[in-house]
Amino acid sequence: MELEVIRQTDSEIADLIEKELDRQKNTIELIASENFTSPAVMAACGSILTNKYAEGKPYKRFYNGCENIDKIEELAIERAKKLFNAEHANVQPHSGAQANMAVFMYAVKPGDMVMGMDLSNGGHLSHGSPVNFSGLYFNIVSYGINENGVIDYDKVRELSLKNKPKLIVCGASNYSKIIDFKKFKEIADETGALLLADIAHIAALVAAGEHPSPFPYADFVTTTTHKTLRGPRGGIIMCKEKHAAGIDKAVFPGIQGGPLEHIIAGKAVALKEALSPEFKKYAHQVVLNAKELAQALMEEGLDIVGNGTDNHLMTLDLRKTGNTGKDIANLLEKAGITANKNTVPNDPQSPFITSGVRLGSPAVTTRGFKEEDMREVGKIIAEVVKIGNSSNEEKLKELKARSLKLCQKYPFLY
Ligand SMILES: *Cc1c(COP(=O)(O)O)cnc(C)c1O
């Protein structure tokens, strides 16, 4: 329906949205950072709230006419606090990277030492990559994972004692093991560092009790709202009460202007959904589905970094197959599966080529996929790897039909 409204003004954009809907509907989405929001979340994001300026905080705005906006943002804040058992929440960050930027702005000064997980080992750009503000304006020391795909905590401690960072960042974009937040807290306490836990990827698992919570330990917890949490694109910062005023100031006026209140309404709706018993079941199924996919791939003779997964994602290690991550991700797309190339530990290839493919279960689980479907997905992926450089177009077409059949097994959301 919205599409027809758009079409009346702009048929080019309407056509492209329609094509994108078709793509989302008919391909198996395994990008670990993506998900499908509910139509309710989407409607809130497309609402008239986009018209309002509301710089400041609820009930302390720089603009008039905020009486409804105040209540909307207050609901989002209260629900975030309840879902995660947090002392304070700021729901205004436009994205996960901006949530981290605000924490950096509050917790450290340019030139200060910060420790984060290396990007090629599964960390995020905003944890100190040299091409990101975090790496440009701060002194960064990075830690990584060992050959078993586990964070090398001894090394983290050693690096911390040696470099005495003011801020330690834990949390990752591609890490399939449980993160030991308590251990990070102990390491931070040894040198008096502040601790930021970035749960952008595992937020839903933390909320549902499928992953231990960082809240008893971290000074700050940042998250995106659009990954496992299944809300609109955006970020949230949560923290201990003693940091609340400083964090709020860092978000606005520190790094942002007017908050996106339509998106904040979408966050509020998503957080309400996340507080429901159904969402707990969803988060549980996400983990079951990822484990099943990892198992299926390993039974097909493929390698998974760390030999399996404890959460919603895994990295297929293609080194012994003679294929690159880039090639397999492209072939998967021809077979109706979307995923992204990713480096593996000690990857001999560049980040543009890579030797791995990251696979995640959040989006397909939202569609309704169960363990038996993940088995079939695993078989399709294994077939694609077998095809490899031989580029058997006929076989790829056949696999694409199998992917489509899986997509059509469950009604699509929109
Ligand atoms: C995705 C992600 C982010 C950034 O989120 P954006 O909304 O893309 O800015 C930050 N941290 C981690 C660990 C992430 O995985």
The ligand as an SDF file (V2000), in Angstrom:
LIG
                    3D

 15 15  0  0  0  0  0  0  0  0999 V2000
   27.0690   -3.7370   13.6430 C   0  0  0  0  0  0  0  0  0  0  0  0
   27.9640   -3.3620   14.7500 C   0  0  0  0  0  0  0  0  0  0  0  0
   28.1480   -2.0260   15.1060 C   0  0  0  0  0  0  0  0  0  0  0  0
   27.7030   -0.8530   14.2680 C   0  0  0  0  0  0  0  0  0  0  0  0
   26.4330   -0.7400   13.9430 O   0  0  0  0  0  0  0  0  0  0  0  0
   25.9540    0.3080   12.8070 P   0  0  0  0  0  0  0  0  0  0  0  0
   24.5300    0.5110   13.1600 O   0  0  0  0  0  0  0  0  0  0  0  0
   26.2190   -0.3500   11.5060 O   0  0  0  0  0  0  0  0  0  0  0  0
   26.7520    1.5470   12.9740 O   0  0  0  0  0  0  0  0  0  0  0  0
   28.8970   -1.7490   16.2330 C   0  0  0  0  0  0  0  0  0  0  0  0
   29.4480   -2.7280   16.9460 N   0  0  0  0  0  0  0  0  0  0  0  0
   29.3340   -4.0270   16.6040 C   0  0  0  0  0  0  0  0  0  0  0  0
   29.9890   -5.0670   17.4500 C   0  0  0  0  0  0  0  0  0  0  0  0
   28.5960   -4.3820   15.4820 C   0  0  0  0  0  0  0  0  0  0  0  0
   28.5300   -5.6670   15.1290 O   0  0  0  0  0  0  0  0  0  0  0  0
  1  2  1  0
  2  3  1  0
  2 14  2  0
  3  4  1  0
  3 10  2  0
  4  5  1  0
  5  6  1  0
  6  7  2  0
  6  8  1  0
  6  9  1  0
 10 11  1  0
 11 12  2  0
 12 13  1  0
 12 14  1  0
 14 15  1  0
M  END
$$$$
